């Protein structure tokens, strides 16, 4: 796997908000695929890779944050709209 490229701190906040409010997200990945999932939490490994954990119809998935292109909350009244994540690295 490629070396992890951390997200800009301001963008990380959107993921934390999504988890805090358990938003249902439309998630676009850099490989062109998409999935829908409920934001659960974030985690950081000992090697400093960061992941977003989401609940999908197929179960929980762990998505490496530098593989995320964009997230769009599907909840009415969400505190943000579509956020482009991939062009903004630390």
N, CA, C and O atoms as a GROMACS GRO file, in nm:
protein
  360
    1UNK      N    1   0.084  -0.118   0.000
    1UNK     CA    2   0.000   0.000   0.000
    1UNK      C    3   0.089   0.124   0.000
    1UNK      O    4   0.198   0.123   0.056
    2UNK      N    5   0.041   0.232  -0.063
    2UNK     CA    6   0.116   0.357  -0.070
    2UNK      C    7   0.134   0.417   0.069
    2UNK      O    8   0.060   0.387   0.162
    3UNK      N    9   0.236   0.504   0.081
    3UNK     CA   10   0.259   0.576   0.206
    3UNK      C   11   0.139   0.665   0.235
    3UNK      O   12   0.088   0.733   0.146
    4UNK      N   13   0.096   0.666   0.358
    4UNK     CA   14  -0.021   0.743   0.399
    4UNK      C   15   0.007   0.893   0.390
    4UNK      O   16   0.112   0.940   0.433
    5UNK      N   17  -0.088   0.966   0.334
    5UNK     CA   18  -0.081   1.112   0.324
    5UNK      C   19  -0.193   1.170   0.411
    5UNK      O   20  -0.310   1.159   0.374
    6UNK      N   21  -0.159   1.232   0.525
    6UNK     CA   22  -0.264   1.281   0.616
    6UNK      C   23  -0.349   1.393   0.555
    6UNK      O   24  -0.302   1.469   0.470
    7UNK      N   25  -0.473   1.400   0.600
    7UNK     CA   26  -0.564   1.506   0.560
    7UNK      C   27  -0.525   1.636   0.629
    7UNK      O   28  -0.462   1.635   0.734
    8UNK      N   29  -0.564   1.748   0.568
    8UNK     CA   30  -0.550   1.877   0.634
    8UNK      C   31  -0.639   1.876   0.758
    8UNK      O   32  -0.749   1.821   0.754
    9UNK      N   33  -0.594   1.935   0.866
    9UNK     CA   34  -0.667   1.931   0.993
    9UNK      C   35  -0.809   1.985   0.981
    9UNK      O   36  -0.900   1.929   1.041
   10UNK      N   37  -0.830   2.092   0.905
   10UNK     CA   38  -0.963   2.150   0.890
   10UNK      C   39  -1.060   2.050   0.826
   10UNK      O   40  -1.178   2.050   0.858
   11UNK      N   41  -1.011   1.966   0.737
   11UNK     CA   42  -1.096   1.866   0.673
   11UNK      C   43  -1.128   1.750   0.767
   11UNK      O   44  -1.237   1.693   0.762
   12UNK      N   45  -1.033   1.717   0.850
   12UNK     CA   46  -1.054   1.610   0.948
   12UNK      C   47  -1.173   1.644   1.037
   12UNK      O   48  -1.246   1.555   1.080
   13UNK      N   49  -1.191   1.773   1.065
   13UNK     CA   50  -1.303   1.817   1.149
   13UNK      C   51  -1.438   1.775   1.090
   13UNK      O   52  -1.529   1.740   1.165
   14UNK      N   53  -1.452   1.778   0.957
   14UNK     CA   54  -1.578   1.736   0.895
   14UNK      C   55  -1.606   1.589   0.923
   14UNK      O   56  -1.721   1.550   0.946
   15UNK      N   57  -1.503   1.507   0.921
   15UNK     CA   58  -1.521   1.365   0.951
   15UNK      C   59  -1.562   1.345   1.096
   15UNK      O   60  -1.647   1.261   1.127
   16UNK      N   61  -1.502   1.423   1.185
   16UNK     CA   62  -1.539   1.414   1.327
   16UNK      C   63  -1.684   1.457   1.349
   16UNK      O   64  -1.756   1.394   1.427
   17UNK      N   65  -1.726   1.563   1.282
   17UNK     CA   66  -1.865   1.609   1.293
   17UNK      C   67  -1.960   1.501   1.240
   17UNK      O   68  -2.062   1.472   1.302
   18UNK      N   69  -1.925   1.442   1.127
   18UNK     CA   70  -2.008   1.335   1.069
   18UNK      C   71  -2.023   1.219   1.167
   18UNK      O   72  -2.132   1.163   1.181
   19UNK      N   73  -1.916   1.183   1.234
   19UNK     CA   74  -1.922   1.073   1.332
   19UNK      C   75  -2.003   1.114   1.455
   19UNK      O   76  -2.084   1.036   1.505
   20UNK      N   77  -1.980   1.235   1.502
   20UNK     CA   78  -2.049   1.283   1.622
   20UNK      C   79  -2.202   1.281   1.602
   20UNK      O   80  -2.276   1.252   1.695
   21UNK      N   81  -2.247   1.313   1.480
   21UNK     CA   82  -2.390   1.318   1.450
   21UNK      C   83  -2.440   1.192   1.379
   21UNK      O   84  -2.557   1.185   1.339
   22UNK      N   85  -2.352   1.092   1.364
   22UNK     CA   86  -2.388   0.965   1.299
   22UNK      C   87  -2.450   0.988   1.162
   22UNK      O   88  -2.548   0.922   1.125
   23UNK      N   89  -2.393   1.081   1.085
   23UNK     CA   90  -2.446   1.112   0.953
   23UNK      C   91  -2.439   0.992   0.861
   23UNK      O   92  -2.345   0.913   0.864
   24UNK      N   93  -2.542   0.980   0.779
   24UNK     CA   94  -2.541   0.886   0.667
   24UNK      C   95  -2.467   0.958   0.554
   24UNK      O   96  -2.508   1.067   0.514
   25UNK      N   97  -2.360   0.898   0.504
   25UNK     CA   98  -2.275   0.965   0.405
   25UNK      C   99  -2.279   0.895   0.270
   25UNK      O  100  -2.285   0.773   0.260
   26UNK      N  101  -2.274   0.977   0.167
   26UNK     CA  102  -2.240   0.930   0.033
   26UNK      C  103  -2.089   0.951   0.025
   26UNK      O  104  -2.042   1.065   0.034
   27UNK      N  105  -2.014   0.845   0.006
   27UNK     CA  106  -1.868   0.851   0.010
   27UNK      C  107  -1.812   0.820  -0.128
   27UNK      O  108  -1.841   0.716  -0.186
   28UNK      N  109  -1.733   0.913  -0.179
   28UNK     CA  110  -1.666   0.895  -0.308
   28UNK      C  111  -1.519   0.863  -0.279
   28UNK      O  112  -1.453   0.933  -0.203
   29UNK      N  113  -1.469   0.757  -0.342
   29UNK     CA  114  -1.330   0.716  -0.323
   29UNK      C  115  -1.247   0.759  -0.443
   29UNK      O  116  -1.300   0.779  -0.552
   30UNK      N  117  -1.116   0.773  -0.422
   30UNK     CA  118  -1.028   0.820  -0.530
   30UNK      C  119  -1.023   0.722  -0.647
   30UNK      O  120  -0.988   0.762  -0.758
   31UNK      N  121  -1.057   0.596  -0.625
   31UNK     CA  122  -1.056   0.499  -0.735
   31UNK      C  123  -1.182   0.505  -0.821
   31UNK      O  124  -1.198   0.427  -0.914
   32UNK      N  125  -1.272   0.601  -0.788
   32UNK     CA  126  -1.395   0.618  -0.866
   32UNK      C  127  -1.515   0.545  -0.810
   32UNK      O  128  -1.627   0.566  -0.857
   33UNK      N  129  -1.496   0.460  -0.711
   33UNK     CA  130  -1.610   0.389  -0.653
   33UNK      C  131  -1.681   0.477  -0.551
   33UNK      O  132  -1.628   0.578  -0.505
   34UNK      N  133  -1.802   0.435  -0.516
   34UNK     CA  134  -1.885   0.508  -0.420
   34UNK      C  135  -1.948   0.408  -0.326
   34UNK      O  136  -1.968   0.292  -0.360
   35UNK      N  137  -1.980   0.455  -0.207
   35UNK     CA  138  -2.057   0.374  -0.115
   35UNK      C  139  -2.136   0.464  -0.022
   35UNK      O  140  -2.105   0.582  -0.005
   36UNK      N  141  -2.236   0.407   0.038
   36UNK     CA  142  -2.319   0.476   0.136
   36UNK      C  143  -2.291   0.410   0.270
   36UNK      O  144  -2.284   0.288   0.281
   37UNK      N  145  -2.276   0.493   0.373
   37UNK     CA  146  -2.254   0.437   0.505
   37UNK      C  147  -2.274   0.540   0.614
   37UNK      O  148  -2.263   0.660   0.592
   38UNK      N  149  -2.306   0.489   0.733
   38UNK     CA  150  -2.322   0.575   0.850
   38UNK      C  151  -2.186   0.594   0.916
   38UNK      O  152  -2.118   0.497   0.948
   39UNK      N  153  -2.148   0.721   0.935
   39UNK     CA  154  -2.020   0.752   1.000
   39UNK      C  155  -2.025   0.708   1.146
   39UNK      O  156  -2.117   0.746   1.220
   40UNK      N  157  -1.926   0.629   1.188
   40UNK     CA  158  -1.923   0.577   1.324
   40UNK      C  159  -1.814   0.643   1.407
   40UNK      O  160  -1.841   0.701   1.512
   41UNK      N  161  -1.691   0.635   1.360
   41UNK     CA  162  -1.578   0.690   1.435
   41UNK      C  163  -1.456   0.698   1.344
   41UNK      O  164  -1.457   0.650   1.231
   42UNK      N  165  -1.353   0.760   1.396
   42UNK     CA  166  -1.224   0.762   1.327
   42UNK      C  167  -1.124   0.690   1.415
   42UNK      O  168  -1.143   0.678   1.536
   43UNK      N  169  -1.019   0.641   1.353
   43UNK     CA  170  -0.913   0.576   1.432
   43UNK      C  171  -0.779   0.601   1.366
   43UNK      O  172  -0.769   0.620   1.244
   44UNK      N  173  -0.676   0.599   1.448
   44UNK     CA  174  -0.539   0.616   1.401
   44UNK      C  175  -0.460   0.493   1.446
   44UNK      O  176  -0.466   0.453   1.562
   45UNK      N  177  -0.387   0.434   1.353
   45UNK     CA  178  -0.308   0.315   1.384
   45UNK      C  179  -0.173   0.357   1.444
   45UNK      O  180  -0.138   0.475   1.445
   46UNK      N  181  -0.099   0.261   1.493
   46UNK     CA  182   0.034   0.287   1.548
   46UNK      C  183   0.128   0.345   1.443
   46UNK      O  184   0.221   0.418   1.476
   47UNK      N  185   0.103   0.313   1.316
   47UNK     CA  186   0.187   0.366   1.207
   47UNK      C  187   0.136   0.501   1.156
   47UNK      O  188   0.181   0.550   1.052
   48UNK      N  189   0.040   0.561   1.229
   48UNK     CA  190  -0.014   0.695   1.200
   48UNK      C  191  -0.106   0.702   1.079
   48UNK      O  192  -0.133   0.811   1.029
   49UNK      N  193  -0.156   0.589   1.031
   49UNK     CA  194  -0.257   0.590   0.927
   49UNK      C  195  -0.392   0.616   0.993
   49UNK      O  196  -0.420   0.565   1.101
   50UNK      N  197  -0.475   0.697   0.926
   50UNK     CA  198  -0.605   0.734   0.981
   50UNK      C  199  -0.716   0.670   0.899
   50UNK      O  200  -0.707   0.661   0.776
   51UNK      N  201  -0.821   0.627   0.968
   51UNK     CA  202  -0.932   0.558   0.904
   51UNK      C  203  -1.065   0.615   0.950
   51UNK      O  204  -1.079   0.661   1.063
   52UNK      N  205  -1.162   0.610   0.858
   52UNK     CA  206  -1.300   0.640   0.890
   52UNK      C  207  -1.373   0.507   0.895
   52UNK      O  208  -1.367   0.428   0.800
   53UNK      N  209  -1.442   0.481   1.005
   53UNK     CA  210  -1.522   0.359   1.017
   53UNK      C  211  -1.667   0.393   0.988
   53UNK      O  212  -1.723   0.486   1.046
   54UNK      N  213  -1.727   0.317   0.897
   54UNK     CA  214  -1.866   0.340   0.858
   54UNK      C  215  -1.943   0.208   0.864
   54UNK      O  216  -1.887   0.100   0.846
   55UNK      N  217  -2.072   0.221   0.889
   55UNK     CA  218  -2.161   0.104   0.886
   55UNK      C  219  -2.235   0.106   0.753
   55UNK      O  220  -2.303   0.203   0.720
   56UNK      N  221  -2.220  -0.001   0.675
   56UNK     CA  222  -2.288  -0.016   0.547
   56UNK      C  223  -2.382  -0.135   0.556
   56UNK      O  224  -2.380  -0.208   0.655
   57UNK      N  225  -2.466  -0.156   0.455
   57UNK     CA  226  -2.552  -0.275   0.455
   57UNK      C  227  -2.472  -0.406   0.464
   57UNK      O  228  -2.524  -0.508   0.509
   58UNK      N  229  -2.344  -0.402   0.421
   58UNK     CA  230  -2.259  -0.522   0.426
   58UNK      C  231  -2.182  -0.534   0.556
   58UNK      O  232  -2.102  -0.627   0.572
   59UNK      N  233  -2.204  -0.443   0.650
   59UNK     CA  234  -2.131  -0.445   0.777
   59UNK      C  235  -2.039  -0.324   0.788
   59UNK      O  236  -2.041  -0.235   0.704
   60UNK      N  237  -1.959  -0.324   0.894
   60UNK     CA  238  -1.867  -0.212   0.915
   60UNK      C  239  -1.750  -0.218   0.818
   60UNK      O  240  -1.696  -0.325   0.789
   61UNK      N  241  -1.712  -0.101   0.768
   61UNK     CA  242  -1.597  -0.090   0.679
   61UNK      C  243  -1.501   0.014   0.735
   61UNK      O  244  -1.542   0.114   0.794
   62UNK      N  245  -1.375  -0.011   0.714
   62UNK     CA  246  -1.267   0.078   0.760
   62UNK      C  247  -1.204   0.137   0.634
   62UNK      O  248  -1.142   0.066   0.555
   63UNK      N  249  -1.220   0.269   0.617
   63UNK     CA  250  -1.174   0.337   0.496
   63UNK      C  251  -1.055   0.426   0.529
   63UNK      O  252  -1.066   0.516   0.612
   64UNK      N  253  -0.942   0.401   0.462
   64UNK     CA  254  -0.825   0.485   0.486
   64UNK      C  255  -0.854   0.625   0.434
   64UNK      O  256  -0.898   0.642   0.320
   65UNK      N  257  -0.831   0.726   0.517
   65UNK     CA  258  -0.874   0.862   0.486
   65UNK      C  259  -0.812   0.919   0.359
   65UNK      O  260  -0.876   1.000   0.291
   66UNK      N  261  -0.690   0.880   0.325
   66UNK     CA  262  -0.632   0.936   0.203
   66UNK      C  263  -0.686   0.869   0.077
   66UNK      O  264  -0.645   0.902  -0.034
   67UNK      N  265  -0.778   0.774   0.093
   67UNK     CA  266  -0.847   0.711  -0.020
   67UNK      C  267  -0.984   0.774  -0.044
   67UNK      O  268  -1.054   0.741  -0.140
   68UNK      N  269  -1.022   0.868   0.047
   68UNK     CA  270  -1.151   0.936   0.035
   68UNK      C  271  -1.136   1.056  -0.058
   68UNK      O  272  -1.048   1.139  -0.038
   69UNK      N  273  -1.222   1.065  -0.158
   69UNK     CA  274  -1.223   1.180  -0.247
   69UNK      C  275  -1.316   1.288  -0.192
   69UNK      O  276  -1.279   1.405  -0.186
   70UNK      N  277  -1.437   1.247  -0.151
   70UNK     CA  278  -1.535   1.343  -0.100
   70UNK      C  279  -1.638   1.270  -0.016
   70UNK      O  280  -1.661   1.150  -0.031
   71UNK      N  281  -1.700   1.347   0.074
   71UNK     CA  282  -1.813   1.296   0.152
   71UNK      C  283  -1.928   1.395   0.139
   71UNK      O  284  -1.908   1.517   0.132
   72UNK      N  285  -2.050   1.341   0.134
   72UNK     CA  286  -2.170   1.424   0.129
   72UNK      C  287  -2.272   1.368   0.227
   72UNK      O  288  -2.319   1.256   0.208
   73UNK      N  289  -2.306   1.442   0.332
   73UNK     CA  290  -2.408   1.392   0.425
   73UNK      C  291  -2.544   1.386   0.357
   73UNK      O  292  -2.580   1.474   0.278
   74UNK      N  293  -2.619   1.283   0.390
   74UNK     CA  294  -2.752   1.262   0.334
   74UNK      C  295  -2.863   1.300   0.432
   74UNK      O  296  -2.981   1.291   0.398
   75UNK      N  297  -2.827   1.342   0.551
   75UNK     CA  298  -2.923   1.377   0.655
   75UNK      C  299  -2.980   1.516   0.631
   75UNK      O  300  -2.907   1.609   0.597
   76UNK      N  301  -3.111   1.531   0.648
   76UNK     CA  302  -3.172   1.664   0.641
   76UNK      C  303  -3.115   1.750   0.753
   76UNK      O  304  -3.101   1.704   0.866
   77UNK      N  305  -3.083   1.873   0.720
   77UNK     CA  306  -3.032   1.966   0.821
   77UNK      C  307  -2.887   1.944   0.859
   77UNK      O  308  -2.842   1.998   0.961
   78UNK      N  309  -2.812   1.866   0.782
   78UNK     CA  310  -2.670   1.843   0.812
   78UNK      C  311  -2.597   1.977   0.816
   78UNK      O  312  -2.635   2.072   0.748
   79UNK      N  313  -2.494   1.985   0.897
   79UNK     CA  314  -2.423   2.112   0.918
   79UNK      C  315  -2.323   2.145   0.806
   79UNK      O  316  -2.260   2.250   0.810
   80UNK      N  317  -2.309   2.058   0.708
   80UNK     CA  318  -2.224   2.086   0.592
   80UNK      C  319  -2.275   2.006   0.473
   80UNK      O  320  -2.350   1.910   0.489
   81UNK      N  321  -2.232   2.046   0.354
   81UNK     CA  322  -2.267   1.976   0.231
   81UNK      C  323  -2.149   1.892   0.185
   81UNK      O  324  -2.070   1.844   0.266
   82UNK      N  325  -2.137   1.874   0.054
   82UNK     CA  326  -2.028   1.793  -0.002
   82UNK      C  327  -1.894   1.857   0.033
   82UNK      O  328  -1.875   1.978   0.017
   83UNK      N  329  -1.801   1.774   0.080
   83UNK     CA  330  -1.667   1.820   0.116
   83UNK      C  331  -1.566   1.741   0.034
   83UNK      O  332  -1.561   1.618   0.042
   84UNK      N  333  -1.487   1.811  -0.045
   84UNK     CA  334  -1.381   1.749  -0.123
   84UNK      C  335  -1.260   1.732  -0.032
   84UNK      O  336  -1.210   1.830   0.025
   85UNK      N  337  -1.213   1.609  -0.017
   85UNK     CA  338  -1.107   1.578   0.078
   85UNK      C  339  -0.971   1.552   0.013
   85UNK      O  340  -0.868   1.578   0.075
   86UNK      N  341  -0.969   1.503  -0.108
   86UNK     CA  342  -0.845   1.450  -0.163
   86UNK      C  343  -0.743   1.552  -0.208
   86UNK      O  344  -0.625   1.519  -0.215
   87UNK      N  345  -0.781   1.674  -0.238
   87UNK     CA  346  -0.687   1.773  -0.287
   87UNK      C  347  -0.620   1.854  -0.177
   87UNK      O  348  -0.540   1.942  -0.205
   88UNK      N  349  -0.653   1.824  -0.053
   88UNK     CA  350  -0.605   1.906   0.059
   88UNK      C  351  -0.530   1.821   0.160
   88UNK      O  352  -0.590   1.768   0.253
   89UNK      N  353  -0.403   1.808   0.142
   89UNK     CA  354  -0.320   1.728   0.230
   89UNK      C  355  -0.234   1.817   0.318
   89UNK      O  356  -0.206   1.932   0.285
   90UNK      N  357  -0.192   1.762   0.431
   90UNK     CA  358  -0.102   1.837   0.519
   90UNK      C  359   0.033   1.857   0.452
   90UNK      O  360   0.123   1.917   0.511
   0.00000   0.00000   0.00000
